[in-house]
Amino acid sequence: MFITMRSLNRAAVVAGAPLGGLFADAAGLRPALWLGAAGITSTGLLLAMSGFRTASHDDEPPPESAPNP
């Protein structure tokens, strides 16, 4: 799972960096930085308002996968 998440992260960087550069070139540096800050803030707010904060992981296996004595 870790490798999959790392691959998705790297793919986002590969796609986002050139797009951010093109936007900064077209609109200017200050608007590009504001857009990036707004994106990071909105992502944090979405995660804070979702069920992500209360998600938990049980350490015990489900009953059907427990070994039978």
mmJSON file of the N, C-alpha and C atoms, coordinates in Angstrom:
{"data_MODEL":{"atom_site":{
"group_PDB":["ATOM","ATOM","ATOM","ATOM","ATOM","ATOM","ATOM","ATOM","ATOM","ATOM","ATOM","ATOM","ATOM","ATOM","ATOM","ATOM","ATOM","ATOM","ATOM","ATOM","ATOM","ATOM","ATOM","ATOM","ATOM","ATOM","ATOM","ATOM","ATOM","ATOM","ATOM","ATOM","ATOM","ATOM","ATOM","ATOM","ATOM","ATOM","ATOM","ATOM","ATOM","ATOM","ATOM","ATOM","ATOM","ATOM","ATOM","ATOM","ATOM","ATOM","ATOM","ATOM","ATOM","ATOM","ATOM","ATOM","ATOM","ATOM","ATOM","ATOM","ATOM","ATOM","ATOM","ATOM","ATOM","ATOM","ATOM","ATOM","ATOM","ATOM","ATOM","ATOM","ATOM","ATOM","ATOM","ATOM","ATOM","ATOM","ATOM","ATOM","ATOM","ATOM","ATOM","ATOM","ATOM","ATOM","ATOM","ATOM","ATOM","ATOM","ATOM","ATOM","ATOM","ATOM","ATOM","ATOM","ATOM","ATOM","ATOM","ATOM","ATOM","ATOM","ATOM","ATOM","ATOM","ATOM","ATOM","ATOM","ATOM","ATOM","ATOM","ATOM","ATOM","ATOM","ATOM","ATOM","ATOM","ATOM","ATOM","ATOM","ATOM","ATOM","ATOM","ATOM","ATOM","ATOM","ATOM","ATOM","ATOM","ATOM","ATOM","ATOM","ATOM","ATOM","ATOM","ATOM","ATOM","ATOM","ATOM","ATOM","ATOM","ATOM","ATOM","ATOM","ATOM","ATOM","ATOM","ATOM","ATOM","ATOM","ATOM","ATOM","ATOM","ATOM","ATOM","ATOM","ATOM","ATOM","ATOM","ATOM","ATOM","ATOM","ATOM","ATOM","ATOM","ATOM","ATOM","ATOM","ATOM","ATOM","ATOM","ATOM","ATOM","ATOM","ATOM","ATOM","ATOM","ATOM","ATOM","ATOM","ATOM","ATOM","ATOM","ATOM","ATOM","ATOM","ATOM","ATOM","ATOM","ATOM","ATOM","ATOM","ATOM","ATOM","ATOM","ATOM","ATOM","ATOM","ATOM","ATOM","ATOM","ATOM","ATOM","ATOM","ATOM","ATOM","ATOM"],
"id":[1,2,3,4,5,6,7,8,9,10,11,12,13,14,15,16,17,18,19,20,21,22,23,24,25,26,27,28,29,30,31,32,33,34,35,36,37,38,39,40,41,42,43,44,45,46,47,48,49,50,51,52,53,54,55,56,57,58,59,60,61,62,63,64,65,66,67,68,69,70,71,72,73,74,75,76,77,78,79,80,81,82,83,84,85,86,87,88,89,90,91,92,93,94,95,96,97,98,99,100,101,102,103,104,105,106,107,108,109,110,111,112,113,114,115,116,117,118,119,120,121,122,123,124,125,126,127,128,129,130,131,132,133,134,135,136,137,138,139,140,141,142,143,144,145,146,147,148,149,150,151,152,153,154,155,156,157,158,159,160,161,162,163,164,165,166,167,168,169,170,171,172,173,174,175,176,177,178,179,180,181,182,183,184,185,186,187,188,189,190,191,192,193,194,195,196,197,198,199,200,201,202,203,204,205,206,207],
"type_symbol":["N","C","C","N","C","C","N","C","C","N","C","C","N","C","C","N","C","C","N","C","C","N","C","C","N","C","C","N","C","C","N","C","C","N","C","C","N","C","C","N","C","C","N","C","C","N","C","C","N","C","C","N","C","C","N","C","C","N","C","C","N","C","C","N","C","C","N","C","C","N","C","C","N","C","C","N","C","C","N","C","C","N","C","C","N","C","C","N","C","C","N","C","C","N","C","C","N","C","C","N","C","C","N","C","C","N","C","C","N","C","C","N","C","C","N","C","C","N","C","C","N","C","C","N","C","C","N","C","C","N","C","C","N","C","C","N","C","C","N","C","C","N","C","C","N","C","C","N","C","C","N","C","C","N","C","C","N","C","C","N","C","C","N","C","C","N","C","C","N","C","C","N","C","C","N","C","C","N","C","C","N","C","C","N","C","C","N","C","C","N","C","C","N","C","C","N","C","C","N","C","C","N","C","C","N","C","C"],
"label_atom_id":["N","CA","C","N","CA","C","N","CA","C","N","CA","C","N","CA","C","N","CA","C","N","CA","C","N","CA","C","N","CA","C","N","CA","C","N","CA","C","N","CA","C","N","CA","C","N","CA","C","N","CA","C","N","CA","C","N","CA","C","N","CA","C","N","CA","C","N","CA","C","N","CA","C","N","CA","C","N","CA","C","N","CA","C","N","CA","C","N","CA","C","N","CA","C","N","CA","C","N","CA","C","N","CA","C","N","CA","C","N","CA","C","N","CA","C","N","CA","C","N","CA","C","N","CA","C","N","CA","C","N","CA","C","N","CA","C","N","CA","C","N","CA","C","N","CA","C","N","CA","C","N","CA","C","N","CA","C","N","CA","C","N","CA","C","N","CA","C","N","CA","C","N","CA","C","N","CA","C","N","CA","C","N","CA","C","N","CA","C","N","CA","C","N","CA","C","N","CA","C","N","CA","C","N","CA","C","N","CA","C","N","CA","C","N","CA","C","N","CA","C","N","CA","C","N","CA","C","N","CA","C","N","CA","C","N","CA","C","N","CA","C"],
"label_alt_id":[null,null,null,null,null,null,null,null,null,null,null,null,null,null,null,null,null,null,null,null,null,null,null,null,null,null,null,null,null,null,null,null,null,null,null,null,null,null,null,null,null,null,null,null,null,null,null,null,null,null,null,null,null,null,null,null,null,null,null,null,null,null,null,null,null,null,null,null,null,null,null,null,null,null,null,null,null,null,null,null,null,null,null,null,null,null,null,null,null,null,null,null,null,null,null,null,null,null,null,null,null,null,null,null,null,null,null,null,null,null,null,null,null,null,null,null,null,null,null,null,null,null,null,null,null,null,null,null,null,null,null,null,null,null,null,null,null,null,null,null,null,null,null,null,null,null,null,null,null,null,null,null,null,null,null,null,null,null,null,null,null,null,null,null,null,null,null,null,null,null,null,null,null,null,null,null,null,null,null,null,null,null,null,null,null,null,null,null,null,null,null,null,null,null,null,null,null,null,null,null,null,null,null,null,null,null,null],
"label_comp_id":["MET","MET","MET","PHE","PHE","PHE","ILE","ILE","ILE","THR","THR","THR","MET","MET","MET","ARG","ARG","ARG","SER","SER","SER","LEU","LEU","LEU","ASN","ASN","ASN","ARG","ARG","ARG","ALA","ALA","ALA","ALA","ALA","ALA","VAL","VAL","VAL","VAL","VAL","VAL","ALA","ALA","ALA","GLY","GLY","GLY","ALA","ALA","ALA","PRO","PRO","PRO","LEU","LEU","LEU","GLY","GLY","GLY","GLY","GLY","GLY","LEU","LEU","LEU","PHE","PHE","PHE","ALA","ALA","ALA","ASP","ASP","ASP","ALA","ALA","ALA","ALA","ALA","ALA","GLY","GLY","GLY","LEU","LEU","LEU","ARG","ARG","ARG","PRO","PRO","PRO","ALA","ALA","ALA","LEU","LEU","LEU","TRP","TRP","TRP","LEU","LEU","LEU","GLY","GLY","GLY","ALA","ALA","ALA","ALA","ALA","ALA","GLY","GLY","GLY","ILE","ILE","ILE","THR","THR","THR","SER","SER","SER","THR","THR","THR","GLY","GLY","GLY","LEU","LEU","LEU","LEU","LEU","LEU","LEU","LEU","LEU","ALA","ALA","ALA","MET","MET","MET","SER","SER","SER","GLY","GLY","GLY","PHE","PHE","PHE","ARG","ARG","ARG","THR","THR","THR","ALA","ALA","ALA","SER","SER","SER","HIS","HIS","HIS","ASP","ASP","ASP","ASP","ASP","ASP","GLU","GLU","GLU","PRO","PRO","PRO","PRO","PRO","PRO","PRO","PRO","PRO","GLU","GLU","GLU","SER","SER","SER","ALA","ALA","ALA","PRO","PRO","PRO","ASN","ASN","ASN","PRO","PRO","PRO"],
"label_asym_id":["A","A","A","A","A","A","A","A","A","A","A","A","A","A","A","A","A","A","A","A","A","A","A","A","A","A","A","A","A","A","A","A","A","A","A","A","A","A","A","A","A","A","A","A","A","A","A","A","A","A","A","A","A","A","A","A","A","A","A","A","A","A","A","A","A","A","A","A","A","A","A","A","A","A","A","A","A","A","A","A","A","A","A","A","A","A","A","A","A","A","A","A","A","A","A","A","A","A","A","A","A","A","A","A","A","A","A","A","A","A","A","A","A","A","A","A","A","A","A","A","A","A","A","A","A","A","A","A","A","A","A","A","A","A","A","A","A","A","A","A","A","A","A","A","A","A","A","A","A","A","A","A","A","A","A","A","A","A","A","A","A","A","A","A","A","A","A","A","A","A","A","A","A","A","A","A","A","A","A","A","A","A","A","A","A","A","A","A","A","A","A","A","A","A","A","A","A","A","A","A","A","A","A","A","A","A","A"],
"label_entity_id":["1","1","1","1","1","1","1","1","1","1","1","1","1","1","1","1","1","1","1","1","1","1","1","1","1","1","1","1","1","1","1","1","1","1","1","1","1","1","1","1","1","1","1","1","1","1","1","1","1","1","1","1","1","1","1","1","1","1","1","1","1","1","1","1","1","1","1","1","1","1","1","1","1","1","1","1","1","1","1","1","1","1","1","1","1","1","1","1","1","1","1","1","1","1","1","1","1","1","1","1","1","1","1","1","1","1","1","1","1","1","1","1","1","1","1","1","1","1","1","1","1","1","1","1","1","1","1","1","1","1","1","1","1","1","1","1","1","1","1","1","1","1","1","1","1","1","1","1","1","1","1","1","1","1","1","1","1","1","1","1","1","1","1","1","1","1","1","1","1","1","1","1","1","1","1","1","1","1","1","1","1","1","1","1","1","1","1","1","1","1","1","1","1","1","1","1","1","1","1","1","1","1","1","1","1","1","1"],
"label_seq_id":[1,1,1,2,2,2,3,3,3,4,4,4,5,5,5,6,6,6,7,7,7,8,8,8,9,9,9,10,10,10,11,11,11,12,12,12,13,13,13,14,14,14,15,15,15,16,16,16,17,17,17,18,18,18,19,19,19,20,20,20,21,21,21,22,22,22,23,23,23,24,24,24,25,25,25,26,26,26,27,27,27,28,28,28,29,29,29,30,30,30,31,31,31,32,32,32,33,33,33,34,34,34,35,35,35,36,36,36,37,37,37,38,38,38,39,39,39,40,40,40,41,41,41,42,42,42,43,43,43,44,44,44,45,45,45,46,46,46,47,47,47,48,48,48,49,49,49,50,50,50,51,51,51,52,52,52,53,53,53,54,54,54,55,55,55,56,56,56,57,57,57,58,58,58,59,59,59,60,60,60,61,61,61,62,62,62,63,63,63,64,64,64,65,65,65,66,66,66,67,67,67,68,68,68,69,69,69],
"pdbx_PDB_ins_code":[null,null,null,null,null,null,null,null,null,null,null,null,null,null,null,null,null,null,null,null,null,null,null,null,null,null,null,null,null,null,null,null,null,null,null,null,null,null,null,null,null,null,null,null,null,null,null,null,null,null,null,null,null,null,null,null,null,null,null,null,null,null,null,null,null,null,null,null,null,null,null,null,null,null,null,null,null,null,null,null,null,null,null,null,null,null,null,null,null,null,null,null,null,null,null,null,null,null,null,null,null,null,null,null,null,null,null,null,null,null,null,null,null,null,null,null,null,null,null,null,null,null,null,null,null,null,null,null,null,null,null,null,null,null,null,null,null,null,null,null,null,null,null,null,null,null,null,null,null,null,null,null,null,null,null,null,null,null,null,null,null,null,null,null,null,null,null,null,null,null,null,null,null,null,null,null,null,null,null,null,null,null,null,null,null,null,null,null,null,null,null,null,null,null,null,null,null,null,null,null,null,null,null,null,null,null,null],
"Cartn_x":[0.82,0.0,0.869,1.964,2.843,3.408,3.79,4.387,3.349,2.112,1.045,0.812,0.748,0.533,1.705,2.908,4.083,4.058,3.629,3.548,2.511,1.36,0.34,0.84,1.576,2.134,3.12,3.99,4.967,4.289,3.226,2.497,1.838,1.322,0.713,1.762,2.949,4.029,4.437,4.542,4.943,3.915,2.646,1.601,1.435,1.508,1.222,2.316,3.555,4.654,4.655,4.547,4.494,3.235,2.098,0.876,0.987,1.573,1.794,2.744,3.766,4.702,4.059,3.221,2.513,1.55,0.853,-0.058,0.708,1.833,2.638,3.183,3.528,4.022,2.924,1.704,0.614,0.017,-0.209,-0.926,0.0,1.191,2.119,2.393,3.453,3.892,2.944,2.524,1.66,0.323,-0.395,-1.637,-1.41,-0.285,0.007,0.225,0.908,1.107,-0.209,-1.074,-2.381,-3.232,-3.162,-3.903,-3.407,-2.104,-1.553,-1.954,-1.917,-2.319,-3.803,-4.632,-6.064,-6.32,-5.562,-5.72,-5.35,-4.262,-3.839,-4.841,-5.321,-6.287,-7.606,-8.082,-9.351,-9.224,-8.091,-7.889,-7.918,-7.27,-7.287,-8.68,-9.443,-10.811,-11.704,-11.549,-12.339,-12.03,-10.773,-10.413,-10.918,-10.882,-11.346,-12.849,-13.604,-15.058,-15.549,-14.69,-15.105,-14.998,-15.29,-15.184,-13.751,-12.824,-11.416,-10.878,-11.367,-10.87,-11.249,-12.396,-12.87,-12.618,-11.931,-11.651,-10.714,-10.932,-10.071,-9.742,-8.735,-8.283,-8.246,-8.991,-8.987,-7.734,-7.137,-5.933,-6.257,-7.482,-7.852,-8.381,-8.055,-8.571,-10.071,-10.773,-12.201,-12.439,-13.607,-13.86,-13.732,-14.133,-14.08,-12.658,-11.678,-10.319,-9.488,-10.113,-9.395,-9.203,-8.047,-7.813,-8.715,-9.159,-10.005,-9.119,-9.437,-8.614,-8.877],
"Cartn_y":[-1.186,0.0,1.258,1.214,2.38,2.743,1.733,1.999,2.589,2.121,2.661,4.13,4.473,5.869,6.746,6.218,6.988,7.198,6.194,6.325,7.363,7.362,8.369,9.767,9.889,11.185,11.676,10.798,11.199,11.559,10.831,11.142,12.511,12.852,14.175,15.272,15.027,16.023,16.182,15.065,15.112,15.883,15.73,16.442,17.874,18.084,19.389,20.418,19.996,20.958,21.699,21.008,21.763,22.627,22.108,22.91,24.159,24.011,25.167,26.162,25.663,26.547,27.293,26.605,27.273,28.326,28.006,28.986,30.201,29.962,31.073,31.929,31.283,32.017,32.889,32.348,33.077,34.14,33.803,34.709,35.511,35.023,35.698,34.843,35.179,34.382,34.489,35.7,35.9,35.154,35.249,34.476,32.962,32.5,31.069,30.604,31.418,31.067,31.093,32.062,32.114,30.903,30.503,29.322,28.069,27.938,26.798,26.792,27.965,28.064,27.754,28.196,27.905,26.411,25.78,24.339,23.544,23.896,23.19,23.418,24.658,24.966,24.231,24.203,23.517,22.017,21.438,20.011,19.733,20.573,20.4,20.545,21.515,21.705,20.525,20.005,18.841,17.632,17.421,16.301,16.516,17.745,18.032,17.838,18.096,17.971,16.577,15.727,14.388,13.412,12.172,11.137,10.672,11.268,10.876,11.056,12.085,12.366,11.273,10.653,9.652,8.23,8.059,6.709,5.988,4.69,3.898,2.578,1.956,0.676,-0.32,-1.407,-2.436,-3.288,-3.597,-4.423,-5.912,-6.281,-7.692,-8.081,-9.309,-9.759,-10.005,-9.965,-10.264,-11.699,-11.977,-13.301,-14.435,-14.234,-15.326,-15.703,-14.818,-15.151,-15.65,-15.734,-16.236,-17.739,-18.257,-19.711,-20.496,-21.644,-22.52,-23.436,-23.578,-24.462,-25.925],
"Cartn_z":[0.0,0.0,0.0,0.73,0.81,-0.559,-1.317,-2.634,-3.576,-3.488,-4.328,-4.023,-2.731,-2.358,-2.797,-2.666,-3.089,-4.601,-5.339,-6.794,-7.194,-6.516,-6.809,-6.465,-5.385,-4.993,-6.052,-6.495,-7.518,-8.829,-9.181,-10.412,-10.326,-9.143,-8.964,-9.102,-8.598,-8.715,-10.174,-10.882,-12.291,-13.114,-12.799,-13.544,-13.04,-11.733,-11.155,-11.325,-11.309,-11.415,-12.751,-13.874,-15.14,-15.268,-14.776,-14.84,-13.972,-12.798,-11.942,-12.573,-13.23,-13.92,-15.068,-15.822,-16.924,-16.396,-15.304,-14.717,-14.2,-13.538,-13.022,-14.16,-15.256,-16.42,-17.029,-17.071,-17.708,-16.789,-15.519,-14.622,-13.712,-13.503,-12.602,-11.377,-10.677,-9.543,-8.35,-8.042,-6.867,-7.0,-8.143,-8.266,-8.21,-8.731,-8.682,-7.248,-6.452,-5.048,-4.278,-4.575,-3.919,-4.307,-5.547,-5.994,-5.274,-5.142,-4.411,-2.946,-2.32,-0.912,-0.746,-1.681,-1.617,-1.799,-2.675,-2.877,-1.643,-0.998,0.213,1.342,1.478,2.528,2.304,1.066,0.792,1.022,0.708,0.975,2.466,3.248,4.701,5.281,4.78,5.257,4.887,3.68,3.274,4.154,4.45,5.32,6.737,7.231,8.589,8.722,7.665,7.724,7.355,6.853,6.441,7.607,7.342,8.353,8.567,7.89,7.992,9.406,10.105,11.461,12.448,12.251,13.207,12.74,11.649,11.151,12.108,12.251,13.126,12.458,12.954,12.425,13.571,13.426,14.458,14.325,15.465,15.44,15.384,15.736,15.724,14.343,13.902,12.608,12.7,11.589,11.601,12.076,12.645,13.215,12.197,10.941,9.959,9.565,9.776,9.41,10.588,11.769,12.956,12.824,13.236,13.133,14.096,13.644,14.479,15.32,16.626,17.467,17.231],
"occupancy":[1.0,1.0,1.0,1.0,1.0,1.0,1.0,1.0,1.0,1.0,1.0,1.0,1.0,1.0,1.0,1.0,1.0,1.0,1.0,1.0,1.0,1.0,1.0,1.0,1.0,1.0,1.0,1.0,1.0,1.0,1.0,1.0,1.0,1.0,1.0,1.0,1.0,1.0,1.0,1.0,1.0,1.0,1.0,1.0,1.0,1.0,1.0,1.0,1.0,1.0,1.0,1.0,1.0,1.0,1.0,1.0,1.0,1.0,1.0,1.0,1.0,1.0,1.0,1.0,1.0,1.0,1.0,1.0,1.0,1.0,1.0,1.0,1.0,1.0,1.0,1.0,1.0,1.0,1.0,1.0,1.0,1.0,1.0,1.0,1.0,1.0,1.0,1.0,1.0,1.0,1.0,1.0,1.0,1.0,1.0,1.0,1.0,1.0,1.0,1.0,1.0,1.0,1.0,1.0,1.0,1.0,1.0,1.0,1.0,1.0,1.0,1.0,1.0,1.0,1.0,1.0,1.0,1.0,1.0,1.0,1.0,1.0,1.0,1.0,1.0,1.0,1.0,1.0,1.0,1.0,1.0,1.0,1.0,1.0,1.0,1.0,1.0,1.0,1.0,1.0,1.0,1.0,1.0,1.0,1.0,1.0,1.0,1.0,1.0,1.0,1.0,1.0,1.0,1.0,1.0,1.0,1.0,1.0,1.0,1.0,1.0,1.0,1.0,1.0,1.0,1.0,1.0,1.0,1.0,1.0,1.0,1.0,1.0,1.0,1.0,1.0,1.0,1.0,1.0,1.0,1.0,1.0,1.0,1.0,1.0,1.0,1.0,1.0,1.0,1.0,1.0,1.0,1.0,1.0,1.0,1.0,1.0,1.0,1.0,1.0,1.0,1.0,1.0,1.0,1.0,1.0,1.0],
"B_iso_or_equiv":[0.0,0.0,0.0,0.0,0.0,0.0,0.0,0.0,0.0,0.0,0.0,0.0,0.0,0.0,0.0,0.0,0.0,0.0,0.0,0.0,0.0,0.0,0.0,0.0,0.0,0.0,0.0,0.0,0.0,0.0,0.0,0.0,0.0,0.0,0.0,0.0,0.0,0.0,0.0,0.0,0.0,0.0,0.0,0.0,0.0,0.0,0.0,0.0,0.0,0.0,0.0,0.0,0.0,0.0,0.0,0.0,0.0,0.0,0.0,0.0,0.0,0.0,0.0,0.0,0.0,0.0,0.0,0.0,0.0,0.0,0.0,0.0,0.0,0.0,0.0,0.0,0.0,0.0,0.0,0.0,0.0,0.0,0.0,0.0,0.0,0.0,0.0,0.0,0.0,0.0,0.0,0.0,0.0,0.0,0.0,0.0,0.0,0.0,0.0,0.0,0.0,0.0,0.0,0.0,0.0,0.0,0.0,0.0,0.0,0.0,0.0,0.0,0.0,0.0,0.0,0.0,0.0,0.0,0.0,0.0,0.0,0.0,0.0,0.0,0.0,0.0,0.0,0.0,0.0,0.0,0.0,0.0,0.0,0.0,0.0,0.0,0.0,0.0,0.0,0.0,0.0,0.0,0.0,0.0,0.0,0.0,0.0,0.0,0.0,0.0,0.0,0.0,0.0,0.0,0.0,0.0,0.0,0.0,0.0,0.0,0.0,0.0,0.0,0.0,0.0,0.0,0.0,0.0,0.0,0.0,0.0,0.0,0.0,0.0,0.0,0.0,0.0,0.0,0.0,0.0,0.0,0.0,0.0,0.0,0.0,0.0,0.0,0.0,0.0,0.0,0.0,0.0,0.0,0.0,0.0,0.0,0.0,0.0,0.0,0.0,0.0,0.0,0.0,0.0,0.0,0.0,0.0],
"pdbx_formal_charge":[null,null,null,null,null,null,null,null,null,null,null,null,null,null,null,null,null,null,null,null,null,null,null,null,null,null,null,null,null,null,null,null,null,null,null,null,null,null,null,null,null,null,null,null,null,null,null,null,null,null,null,null,null,null,null,null,null,null,null,null,null,null,null,null,null,null,null,null,null,null,null,null,null,null,null,null,null,null,null,null,null,null,null,null,null,null,null,null,null,null,null,null,null,null,null,null,null,null,null,null,null,null,null,null,null,null,null,null,null,null,null,null,null,null,null,null,null,null,null,null,null,null,null,null,null,null,null,null,null,null,null,null,null,null,null,null,null,null,null,null,null,null,null,null,null,null,null,null,null,null,null,null,null,null,null,null,null,null,null,null,null,null,null,null,null,null,null,null,null,null,null,null,null,null,null,null,null,null,null,null,null,null,null,null,null,null,null,null,null,null,null,null,null,null,null,null,null,null,null,null,null,null,null,null,null,null,null],
"auth_seq_id":[1,1,1,2,2,2,3,3,3,4,4,4,5,5,5,6,6,6,7,7,7,8,8,8,9,9,9,10,10,10,11,11,11,12,12,12,13,13,13,14,14,14,15,15,15,16,16,16,17,17,17,18,18,18,19,19,19,20,20,20,21,21,21,22,22,22,23,23,23,24,24,24,25,25,25,26,26,26,27,27,27,28,28,28,29,29,29,30,30,30,31,31,31,32,32,32,33,33,33,34,34,34,35,35,35,36,36,36,37,37,37,38,38,38,39,39,39,40,40,40,41,41,41,42,42,42,43,43,43,44,44,44,45,45,45,46,46,46,47,47,47,48,48,48,49,49,49,50,50,50,51,51,51,52,52,52,53,53,53,54,54,54,55,55,55,56,56,56,57,57,57,58,58,58,59,59,59,60,60,60,61,61,61,62,62,62,63,63,63,64,64,64,65,65,65,66,66,66,67,67,67,68,68,68,69,69,69],
"auth_comp_id":["MET","MET","MET","PHE","PHE","PHE","ILE","ILE","ILE","THR","THR","THR","MET","MET","MET","ARG","ARG","ARG","SER","SER","SER","LEU","LEU","LEU","ASN","ASN","ASN","ARG","ARG","ARG","ALA","ALA","ALA","ALA","ALA","ALA","VAL","VAL","VAL","VAL","VAL","VAL","ALA","ALA","ALA","GLY","GLY","GLY","ALA","ALA","ALA","PRO","PRO","PRO","LEU","LEU","LEU","GLY","GLY","GLY","GLY","GLY","GLY","LEU","LEU","LEU","PHE","PHE","PHE","ALA","ALA","ALA","ASP","ASP","ASP","ALA","ALA","ALA","ALA","ALA","ALA","GLY","GLY","GLY","LEU","LEU","LEU","ARG","ARG","ARG","PRO","PRO","PRO","ALA","ALA","ALA","LEU","LEU","LEU","TRP","TRP","TRP","LEU","LEU","LEU","GLY","GLY","GLY","ALA","ALA","ALA","ALA","ALA","ALA","GLY","GLY","GLY","ILE","ILE","ILE","THR","THR","THR","SER","SER","SER","THR","THR","THR","GLY","GLY","GLY","LEU","LEU","LEU","LEU","LEU","LEU","LEU","LEU","LEU","ALA","ALA","ALA","MET","MET","MET","SER","SER","SER","GLY","GLY","GLY","PHE","PHE","PHE","ARG","ARG","ARG","THR","THR","THR","ALA","ALA","ALA","SER","SER","SER","HIS","HIS","HIS","ASP","ASP","ASP","ASP","ASP","ASP","GLU","GLU","GLU","PRO","PRO","PRO","PRO","PRO","PRO","PRO","PRO","PRO","GLU","GLU","GLU","SER","SER","SER","ALA","ALA","ALA","PRO","PRO","PRO","ASN","ASN","ASN","PRO","PRO","PRO"],
"auth_asym_id":["A","A","A","A","A","A","A","A","A","A","A","A","A","A","A","A","A","A","A","A","A","A","A","A","A","A","A","A","A","A","A","A","A","A","A","A","A","A","A","A","A","A","A","A","A","A","A","A","A","A","A","A","A","A","A","A","A","A","A","A","A","A","A","A","A","A","A","A","A","A","A","A","A","A","A","A","A","A","A","A","A","A","A","A","A","A","A","A","A","A","A","A","A","A","A","A","A","A","A","A","A","A","A","A","A","A","A","A","A","A","A","A","A","A","A","A","A","A","A","A","A","A","A","A","A","A","A","A","A","A","A","A","A","A","A","A","A","A","A","A","A","A","A","A","A","A","A","A","A","A","A","A","A","A","A","A","A","A","A","A","A","A","A","A","A","A","A","A","A","A","A","A","A","A","A","A","A","A","A","A","A","A","A","A","A","A","A","A","A","A","A","A","A","A","A","A","A","A","A","A","A","A","A","A","A","A","A"],
"auth_atom_id":["N","CA","C","N","CA","C","N","CA","C","N","CA","C","N","CA","C","N","CA","C","N","CA","C","N","CA","C","N","CA","C","N","CA","C","N","CA","C","N","CA","C","N","CA","C","N","CA","C","N","CA","C","N","CA","C","N","CA","C","N","CA","C","N","CA","C","N","CA","C","N","CA","C","N","CA","C","N","CA","C","N","CA","C","N","CA","C","N","CA","C","N","CA","C","N","CA","C","N","CA","C","N","CA","C","N","CA","C","N","CA","C","N","CA","C","N","CA","C","N","CA","C","N","CA","C","N","CA","C","N","CA","C","N","CA","C","N","CA","C","N","CA","C","N","CA","C","N","CA","C","N","CA","C","N","CA","C","N","CA","C","N","CA","C","N","CA","C","N","CA","C","N","CA","C","N","CA","C","N","CA","C","N","CA","C","N","CA","C","N","CA","C","N","CA","C","N","CA","C","N","CA","C","N","CA","C","N","CA","C","N","CA","C","N","CA","C","N","CA","C","N","CA","C","N","CA","C","N","CA","C","N","CA","C","N","CA","C","N","CA","C"],
"pdbx_PDB_model_num":[1,1,1,1,1,1,1,1,1,1,1,1,1,1,1,1,1,1,1,1,1,1,1,1,1,1,1,1,1,1,1,1,1,1,1,1,1,1,1,1,1,1,1,1,1,1,1,1,1,1,1,1,1,1,1,1,1,1,1,1,1,1,1,1,1,1,1,1,1,1,1,1,1,1,1,1,1,1,1,1,1,1,1,1,1,1,1,1,1,1,1,1,1,1,1,1,1,1,1,1,1,1,1,1,1,1,1,1,1,1,1,1,1,1,1,1,1,1,1,1,1,1,1,1,1,1,1,1,1,1,1,1,1,1,1,1,1,1,1,1,1,1,1,1,1,1,1,1,1,1,1,1,1,1,1,1,1,1,1,1,1,1,1,1,1,1,1,1,1,1,1,1,1,1,1,1,1,1,1,1,1,1,1,1,1,1,1,1,1,1,1,1,1,1,1,1,1,1,1,1,1,1,1,1,1,1,1]
}}}
